[in-house]
Amino acid sequence: MQSRLPHHTLAILPLALAAALPLAARADEAKTLDRVIVTATRTPTTVEASLAAVEVIDRAQIDASGAHSLPELLRGRPGIDIVNQGGLGKLSTLFLRGTESDHTLFLVDGVRIGSPTSGLAAIQDIPLALIERIEIVRGPRSSLYGADAIGGVIQIFTRRDTARGTHARARIAAGSHGLREASAGLDLHGARGGIGVDVAHQRTDGINACTGYFDPLTWNGAGCFIVPGTHLDRDGYRNHSASLRADFAPADGWQLDARAFRADGHNDYDGDYVDNSDIVQQVVGGSLRWTPTRALQLKLSAGRNTDDSRNYLGKVFSNRFATHRDSASLQGDLTLARGQRLSAGLDWLRDAANVSDPWAPFARTRGNRGLFAQYQGDSAVTGGQQHLQLALRHDDNDQFGGHTTGNLAWGRDLGGGWRITASHGTAFKAPTFNELYYPGFSNPLLRPETARSSELSLARSGADWRLQANAYQTRIRDLIAYDAVLGKPANIDSARIRGLELTGQAQWGAWSARGQLGWLQTRNESPGSNHGHLLPRRAPRSARLDLDREAGAWSFGLSGIAQAARWDDVANALRVGGYATLDARVTRRLAHGWTLQANVSNALDKRYQTSAYYPQPGREYTLSLRWQDE
């Protein structure tokens, strides 16, 4: 059942945010909101100093959220639309700043991930129990990372504790729909290095993932195309995962680092041709860093991502999509003078796919080489400082040849905590293997999708609060879409995206608040019947507010998320209603590092969908107990 979101519902969160944030000016204690990030520039900088729109989600926020999956954790955050097909473990796609679901680059510990066949990263299969922090960069970053980073970059860092000594942790949880979770981790660290391991298990009986239909007489259908009256069971999911890590400093100025992550899962869903899958997500990587002087650093890194899905109808094998993504990078960073840094590097990427399908098997590989350079500089001017970031990159791809991208960002401190920032960047997306090579449905002559983005930002920061407004426009050309005349994909679409983000966070006394408001206008500029239509699955208005309070050994929190109605198809004929949900949490810190937490998700039991015919869970309860050595 779809629900329409009235305009006054979206007004609740902005009013609450406006009421909460000014209280920061009366804070009794100054608490910095700065955090160090590396994804925006491939070098360390702080959130406040970044010229890009960024967000950091740390382990404390992950624990407090009560989220059970990465898509659930990211839902409602600035610039992000999550589309989920039926609950925990089901296919989830992410649209960043209105761009396509395959226009966001995902990294795990610096290693590029994602399926070369579909172009998507299986974010639903990356367990939260193994994540230490997440960095979200909104806006084009192809000038540093190459293909895919049109909407931005999201980097996931796996669990680690580098403090000297022995550090252990554990957690168990149970909840609605037969949810069971358990995880544990251990880190051993000395003067020169350390090792660590984390393991996790998650299982749920799930919900009925799809309410679609299929009429065998007319061959018409929607959603998962199932025969009415069938597939009414619950669709479960399970995930077993582990991560390993080691780091060692053999001598002063040298640092070795190695990491591995693997998740094995089984997913049930609805369909008359395929209805369950065994999945593997694996990331292995390492790096060698040499710092001969304070002004120079060289880093060599390499990694591999494996995305493997075996698909069945019942117990009968249907097909298998096995892909590997190998990458390597050499980067040098040189400090020219105080506040002046030059970075340059080489990237290498090799995608490989082996599709075992009785009707359409294929195997392909593709290589890419990239050369990039970046300058970052700060200079004193009257009344403050100005900041400059200039990046340029050239990629040479086996399939489509050379492509050059760039990015220019400028910022000016205006005094009193104010800063204005302006930027412009170009980006591109390489065609997927399915679009290029899938037998009967591909086009090997496809060109990369290209984009140009401009952004203007105004921010103000205090000791314990920060407000920011970002206005942006993106134009995308050569969008790949199905051409009914050719009977295969072609570069026929174009789009214009405009948006405004208002974000804020504050801490005052025992209270903390974090919120966002988003407005998005997407326009299909392709010729034909869909000209002027809105791009599907993007909410034109969204809001989120997280409010928490500490009270001795207790903590209490609420999270409200609201999104307006959207279209589910390019023809703007199938509408998905808007919704607003409320989550609540209570935490009690016990003795000796123990913490008991209760969460209620969708406390008002709203019925809603983010993709037509795929319902979302109603009210859910979770009780968890975790331990961290003191």
N, C-alpha and C positions, 0 to 999 in steps of 0.2 A: 504494500500500500504506500503510495507516494504522498508526501505531505508538502503543502505549499508554505513557504516561510514568509510571513507578513513583514513589511518594511519595518514595523516597530520592533520586531524581534531583534533585528540586527542593531538597533539603536541601544539595546541594553548594555552590550559590551563596551561601546565607546563611552557611554555615560559613566560606567563603573571605572574605566581606565582613567578618564579625565578627573574623577573624584579622588582616585588613589594616588596618582603620581605627584601632584603638588605637595602631598604630605612629606615627600622626601626632603623638602627644604627645612623641615623641623627635626631632622634626624639627630639622635643623640650621639651616635657613633658613625664615623666615616668609614664606609666599606667600599673598597675599590671594585669596580665592575670590569676592569681590564682583564683580558685573558690573552695568552700568546697563541697565535694561529700560524700555520705554515702554508695552507692551501691557496690563499689568495694570490701570493706572489712567489711560491716555491721557496720562500725564505721566512725566517721567524719575524713576526710583527705582532702588535697588539690589536685587539678588536677596535679600540678607540683610534689608533693610528692608521688603520686600513682605509684605503681610498675606495674599496669595494664594499658593497652591502654584504655583511657577514653575520652569522649566528653560530654560537658554540653551545652544544648540549653536553654537559659533563655527566659523570657517573652518578653524582648526587641527584641530578634532575631525572635521570633514567629510573633510579630506585623510587623516587617520590612519585613519579607519574603513574606507576602501576600498569603501564603499557605492557602488552604481551608480545608485541612484534614491532619491527622497525617501521612499517607503514603506519601503525597506530600511534607510535611516538611522534612521527613527523606530521601527522594530520593537523591541519589548521595553522601551521606555522607560516611566517611571512613568505608570500610568493608561491606557496606549495598547494597543489590540488592532488589528493590521493584518490584513485579509483580502485576499489576492491571488489572482487567477484565472489562474495559469499562468506567472509569471515576469516578466521585465523588460518594462515598457510595458503590461502587461495591467491590466484594471480592478482598482483597489485602493481599498478603503474603510477608513475609520478610525473606531473606536469609542473615545471618550474617557470614562473613568470609567463604563463600562457603558451610556452613553446610545446613542441610535441613530446610524447612520452619517451622517445629515444633521443632527445636533445639535451639530456643531462648526463655528464660524465660522472661515474662512480669509481672511487678508489678505496681499497682496503690496505691500510699500512703502506700507502704509496704505490700499490700495484693496481693497474687498470683492470676492472672487472666488467663482465657483461657478455651476453651471447652474440657472437658474430652472425648467427643466423637470424635471430629476431631483432637484434639491436637493443635488447632490454637487459637490465640487471635484475636478477631474481631477489629483490630486496625482502620478499616475504620469507625467504629461507635463511636469512642471516640472523641468528638468535641474539636477542638483547643481552643475554647473560654473558656473552663474550665481548661486549663492546665497552670500552673505557670512555670514549668521547667521540663526538661527531662535529665536523666543521662543515658549514653550509655557506657557499659563496654564490650569490645571486648576480647574474650578468655574465656576458660572454668571456670565456677564458681560452679560446682556441689559440691565442697568441702565445700561450705558455704550454698548453697540453695537446694541441692539435685537434683532431676530429672529435665530434660529439658534444663539445662544451658550448653549445649555443645558448642554452638557458642558464647554465652555471655548472658548478662542480660540488659534489658532496663526497667528503672523505671520512671514512670510518676507521678509527683506531681501536685495535683489539686490546683486551685487558693487559695491564702491566703495573707493577709497583717497583720502582727503582730505588726506593729507600733501602739503606743498608740493613741487613738482618733477614729474619724469616717472617713472612706475612701470609696468613691464611684467611680464607673466607668460605662461606657456605650459605645456601639458601634453599628452602623448600616452600612450595605454594600449592594451594588447591582452590578450585573455584567452579563456577557455573559451567554447564555443558561438559562435565567430566574433565575439566582442566586439571592436569598434574604437571608440576614443574619442579626440577631439582638441579642444582648446580654447585660446584665447588672449585676452588682455585688455590694455588700455592706458588709463592715467589721466594726464591733464595738469592740474596744479593750481597756481594762482598765489595772490597775496595776496587777491584779491577773488572767486575762484571757479575753476571748472574744468570739464572735460568728460571723458567716459570711454566706452569701448565694450568689450564682451565678446562673443565668438562661440564656439559649441560645436557639435560633431557627435557623435552616438552611434548605433551600429548593432550589432545582434546577430541571429544566425540563430535564436536562441531554442530552446525545447524544445517537445515536443508538449503544448499547453496544457491539453487536456481529455481525460479518459477516460470521459466520460459516454456515454449510450446512448439510443436511441429504437427502440421496436418498432412498426413501421407496422401490424402486425396488431391489436395491442391499444391502440395510441396511448398506451402508457405509456413513460415515459422519466425521465431524471435528468441533472443537470449541464447540458451544452450541447445535449442532445437530438439527438445525431448517430446516424446509422444505423451499427450495429456493422460494423467492418472498414473504415470510411472515416475521412478526416481524421487519418491516422496520421503526417502530415508535421510538421516543425518549424514553429513559428509565430514569425516574426521581428518585428522592430520597428526603426524608425529615427526619429531626431529631429534636426532642424536648428534651432538657436535663436540668438538675439542679444539683447543688452540695450544700451541707450543711456542716458546720464545727463548732466545739466548742472546746475550750481548757480552762483549769482551773488549777490554782496552789493553792490548799487548804492550803498548808503550805510550808515552806522552804524545799526544797529537794524533793517535790512531784509535779508531773505534770500529769494531765489527758488530753486526747486528743481523739476526736471522729470526724469521717468524713463519709459522704455518698455521693454517686454519682449515677445518673441514667440517661440513655438515652433511649428514645423510638423512634423507627424509622420505616419507610416503604420504601422498596427498590423494584423497578421494574427492570427486566432484561429479557433476551431472552431465551426461551426454549419451547418445546412442551409438557413437562410433569409438570414443575414447572416454573412460570414466575414472581412471586412476593412474598415478605416476609414481615411479621411484626416482628420486632426485639426488644429485650430488653437487655440492658447491665446495670448491677447494681453492685456496689461495696460498701459495708458497713464495716467499721472497726473502731477500737479504741485501745488505749494503755494507760498503767499506768506505769510511770517511777519514780523510787525512787533513789535518789542520797544522801546516808547518809554521805558520805565523798567525798572529791575531787578525791580520788583514786578509788572509787567503784560506779558503777551504775548498777541497775537491771531494766529490762524492760519486762513487760508482754503485749502482743498484741494479737489481734484476729480479724478475718474478714471473710466475705463471698462474693464470686463473683457469680452472676447469669448470665447465658448466655442462652437466650430463643429465639428460632426462630420458628415462625409459617409460613408454606410455602403453597402456593396456586397456582392453575392453574386458572387464572381469579379470580372468586370469590368462586371456589370450593376448599375445604380443601384437602390438599395432605398429609402432615405429620407435626409433631412437634418434635423438638429436645430441650428439657428442661434440663439444667444441672446446678448443684450447686457445688461450690468448697469452702469448709470450711477449715480455717486454724487458727492455734494458735502457739505462740512462746514465750518462756521464755529465755532471754539472759542476761548474766552478763558480765560486762567489768571491769577488774581490772588493774590499773596502778601499775606495780611492782616497777618501778623506772623511772627516767626521760628517755623518749624515749623507754620504755619497756611496752608493753600492752598485757594482756592475756584475751581472750574472749572465752566463752563457752555457749552452749545453747541447748535447746530442741525444735524441731519443730514437729507439728502434722498437718496432712492433711487428709481430707476426700473428695473424689470425688463421686458424685452421678449423674446418668443420667436416664431420663425417656423418651424414644422414642416412640411416638405415630405414628405408621405407619401401614396402613391396611395390608401391605404385610410382614413387618418385625419389629414388635414391640419388645422392650426389655427394662428392667429396671435393673440397676446394681449400686452397690456401691463398693468403694475400699478405704482402709485406708493406711496411711503411717506414720511412726514415724522416726524421724531423730535426731541424736546426733552429735554435731560438736564442735570442739575446734580450736582456732587460736592464733598464737603468732605473734606479730609484734615488731620488735626491731631495734633500730638505735645504731650504735656504731662509735666512732671516730677512724679513721685510718690516716696514713700519707697522707697528701694531701687532706683530706676531710672526708666524712662519708660513711659508708656502711649501707645498709638497708636489712632487712630480713623479709619475711612473710612466715609462715608455717601454713597450714590448713589441717585438717583431719576430715572426716565425715563418719558416718555409717547410712544407711537407712534400715529400716525393713518394707517391703511392703506385704500387704495381698496376692497379686497376685504372685509375683516372689521372695519373700524372702529377704535376706540381700544383700546389695551392699555397698562396701566401696570405697570412692574416696579421693583424696588428691591433694594438690597444694603446690608448693615450688617456691618462687620468691626471687631473690637477685638483689640488685642494688648497684652501687658504684658511688659516686660523684667524678669526675676527676678534678675539678677546672675549672675556666673560664666558668661556666655555663653548662659544659658537664656532662652527666650521661649515664652510660651503665647499662642495665637491662637484666637479663636472667630469664626465668621461665619455669616450666613444670607442667602440670596438667592433671588429669583424670576426665572424666565426663560420664554421662549416660542419656539415655532417656527411660522412661517407655512406653510400648505399649499403644496405645489409646483404649478406649472402643470399637470403631468401629472395630479396628483390632482384638480385643479379643472376642467380643461378638455379633457383628452384624449378625443376622441369615443368614446362607448360604454363608457368605463371611468373616468368622473370623476364628481365630486359638487361642484357649485358652492356648496353650503351648508355645506361643511366649516368648522369652527372651528379656531383655532390650538391646537396642543398646548401645555400649560402644565406648569411644574415648580417645585418648591420644594426647596431644598437647604440642608442644615446641615453644618457642618464644625468639627472641633476639632483643633488642631495643637499639637505640642510639639517645639521645636527647641533644639539646642545647637550653638554655633559657637565655633571657636578661630581662631587666626591662619591656619592652613592646613588646617582640616578642618571639616566640618559634618555633623550628623546630624539627621534630621527624621522625625517620625511624623505622618501625617494620617489621621484617621478621618472618614468622611462618610456622609451618607444623602441620597438624592434620591428624591422621589416625583413621578411624571409622570402627568398626567391628560389625557384626550381624545386619547390616542394614535391616530393614523390607521392603520387596517388595513382589509383587504378584508372586506366584509360579504356573505356568501354569500346571505343572504335578499334584500338589496337589489340584489345584483349590481354593487356599486360600492363605493368606499372610504367609510368612515364613522368618526366619533369614538367608537370602541367599546372601546378598550383602555386599561388603566392598569398601572403597574408601580412596584415599589419596588426601589431599588438601595442596597446598603450595601457599603462598601469600607474597606480599610485599606492605606495605603502607607507603607513604610519606605524612606527614601532616605539615601544617605551618599556623601560624597566626601572625599578626602584627598590631600595631597601631602607626601612626606617624602623628603628627599634626592633621589635620582634616580628614585624610584618615585612613581607616582600611581595612584589607584584611584577608581572611581565605580561605585555599584551601587544596585539597588532590589529590593524584595520587595513583591509585591502580592497581596492577597486580595480577592475580589469575590463578592458574593452578589446575584444578580438574581432577582427573583420576578415572574412575570406575575400580576397581581391582577385580571385581566379575568374576568367571569363566563363560564361555559361549560367546555368540555372541556379547555382549556389553562390553567385556573386552577391556580396553584401551580407551574407549569413554569418552568424557567430560560429567560431570554432567549437567543436563538440567537447563536452566533458570538462569545461573550464567554468567555474563559478564566477559571475561578474562582481559579486561582493562577498567578502568573507571577514570573519573576526574571531579572535581568540583572546581569552583572559585567564591567566593563572594567578591565583591569590593564595598565599600561605601565611600561617602564623605559628610561631614557636611559643610554647607555654610550659617552661620547665622541661620535664622529660617527655612532654606531649608535643605533637605538631599536627596541625589541621590544614587542609587545603581543598580548594575548589578549582575546577577548570571548566570553562564554558567555551564551546566551539559552535559557530554558526556559519552556514553557507547558503547563498541564494540559489534559486532554481537554475538549471542549466539544460542544454540540449545534449542528447546522447548520439546524435547523428549529424552528418554534414548538411543534410537537407533541412535541418531544424524542424523536423516533424515529430520526433519522439522526445517528450519532455520528462526530465527527472526533477522531482520536487525539491525545494530547499528544506533545510532542517536546522535544528538547534539542539545540542546535547549538553548535559551537565554531568561531570564526573566529580566524585568526592573521595577523600582519603583521610585516614586517621593513623598516626604512627605513635607508638609508645616505645621509648628507649628503655630497655631493661638493663640489668647488671651484666658486667663482664662482656661487653661487646654485642649483646643480643638486642635485636629490634623486632618488634611485632607490628605488622601493618595490615590494615583492612582497606580495601578499595571497592567502590561501587562505580561501575562504568555505565553510562547512559542511564543515570539514576531516574530520569523521568519516563523511561521505557518508550522512547520515541521509535516509531516505525519509519524507516527511511532507507534509501538506496543511494549509492554513488555511481552505479552503473545499472541501466534499466534491466529489470528481471532478476537482479542479484541482491537479495535482502541483506541488511546488516543486522548483527545481533541486537537483541533488546537489552533489558537491564541484566547486568552481570555482576556477580560478587566474587571477590578474591581475598583470601587470607594467606599471608606469607610470614615466614619467620626467617630472618637472616642473622648471620654471625660474622663479625669482623674482629680479628685479634687486635688487642689494644697495645 
